[in-house]
Amino acid sequence: MISISEAQLIRGTKILLDETSLTVYPGHKVGLVGANGCGKSSLLALIQGKLQLDKGEFSLPSGWQVSSVAQETPALDVSALEYVLDGDQEYRQLEALLNQAQADDNGNKIADIHGKLDAIGGYSIQSRASTLLAGLGFSQNEQQNPVRSFSGGWRMRLNLAQALLCRSDLLLLDEPTNHLDLDTTYWLESWIKSYQGTLILISHDRDFIDGIVDEIVHVENQKLNYYKGNYTSFERVRAERMAQQQASYEKQQKERAHMQSFVDRFRYKASKAKQAQSRLKALERMAELMPSHADSPFKMSFKAPDALPNPLVAMEKVKVGYGETPILNSVKMNLVPGARIGLLGRNGAGKSTLIKLLSGQLQPMSGEYQPNQGLKIGYFAQHQIEFLSLDDSALMHLQRLSTDAKEMELRNFLGGFGFIGDMALDPVRPFSGGEKARLVLALLVWQRPNMLLLDEPTNHLDLDMRHALTVALQTFEGAMVIVSHDRHLLRLTCNDYYLVDAGRVQSFNGDLDDYHKWILEANKADARNDTPSASGDVIDKKEQKRKQAELRNKLSPLKKQQTKLERQQEKMSSRLAELEECLADMNLYDDDKKEVLKSIIDERTQLTQDMEESEMEWLELQEQIEEIESEHI
């Protein structure tokens, strides 16, 4: 196990950890959360041996293999596949020894090395590496392309593939989804769930954390605070604690009331679509958990646009692409004030192409494309960070947009985005990726657009800033089109989803869970299409019946366990409803009933956690069922 005892860790003049302890047991999956700069990445560096404690003790089991994602990728001429294989140094060493033994015609040594290769899975490593690369979005042809031909984001995917390929006892992942799209995020989540070793994960994607970890370590006030359960469970427990701290709670009452009114307005439209129901539940839960963000340094809001013409953009039979090559055909879409659209689709399907069309970076090849004269676009994409003036301050960037505004007004506005005090006056150059992204968002919000185009807006943003952005987007009055791998943000901000696939842009009738199912089915269909036809083969009916019986035998225990879990969940749901009724009784909050109230809250917390664990177990069983069924197609 990993043990940290009475630890103190200092970087420069800042104390990151002080007199704190933590134990991580083998095979456990831990989410490491906390504000930017609190010491999360430094803790991973400590585990890797790159840092030493200033005080206290740290121990890692001897012989443990630790795998992590490299942060730099040289512009190499080797292929992507070979680069990923280079990550397994033991395999490469044995490969070199085998080549030398064969050159020396040393039979004994050749046999010995073959045995070692077999023991480390060396004979399957090429197929495993290719499968990992395919899961991370690399086609078979792209796997043979040189590393130098890929952009920075795709090179980070190669580094991630290296880390996943290596045999390890401990896997350390620091923001692994930053350069991934939604489809790849789903794939990575599934891969990590099946990982058998110990995992420590830093991520600002709350749905991603929720789907993987069963323990949370929150770095706060120089302490490592342990919570049992996933991120949602942690946030609920923390919210209940903070709600009891009256000063922090009152600080959030106005914002919570505003959120509740939004929920109430939306409630009456919730029956119209499945994603509306999903969003309503998320909004209600968000209102419940507002106190857990009471100490957030971020506060942002969109002021009403100067004008809201209707429609903002009208498209009819639009074709768009690059050069003479169309990517999307016959696009029909009207964007009106209040439209909240999430774009779904596999990598390369054309989501970014549509965003570029709407932003004016691409012109339509044919069809009718009519932007309103009063259209004012707010466009956020990661590449815009490159256009910041690195030697200028955040304040100077904002002053260029509003020469008449008073400096105090601008500084107060920047403070809501975390640029407090002298930081608003400092040059942008040394800012982190997250700080630069926050500045680009601040500049966008200040300009009061009536149409927002957001292409992966949450990359590099921490959980508190993501929360602030989500709350702000709730009340944005214009139209919004968003591409994001952050499922929590999509659920809370989008009323409608559009699927970009096979050159078409069409309304998607479903929520993100339905989209995940669509991806799985589409991938299965692709796999079937890639399989050579066996139409000439005649399947014996007895053999077919035998296979069907074999399939039933495999599925039977899994489906029985699912039924058992469903019954348990029904009982837990009934009990949770009873507890909610109890909590609605205002007499329960009298001073003489504190113990009863605490008991009810504790039971509700435990039941909610048990329900989530039961649902996760049910989903894992369903994945096993689908995998078995796909093998028998």
Disulfide bonds with the S-S distance in Angstrom:
none
